[in-house]
Amino acid sequence: LEQHKLPVIEPISMRVPHACRYLGISRSTLYVLISNKEIEIVKLGSSTLVLTESLRSLVERRRNGDRQPEGSIE
């Protein structure tokens, strides 16, 4: 009997607590990254949604040794 597996669809955004678990960082560290424009958010009503692609982009930039937010001038 063949089972059909549905593809895993990654959400486009996540709430702050999930984003913290996703990166393995504290809430305060996430908010520092947000205030430094290193992570992009969207406000939807009273909810703060963190863009998944922004989290992946941050990890990739840090992995490559870049400590500056995208588009910043040293």
Secondary structure, DSSP 4 states (H G I P E B T S, - for coil): -PPPPPPP---SEEEHHHHHHHHT--HHHHHHHHHTTSS-EEEETTEEEEEHHHHHHHHHHHHTT--SPTT---
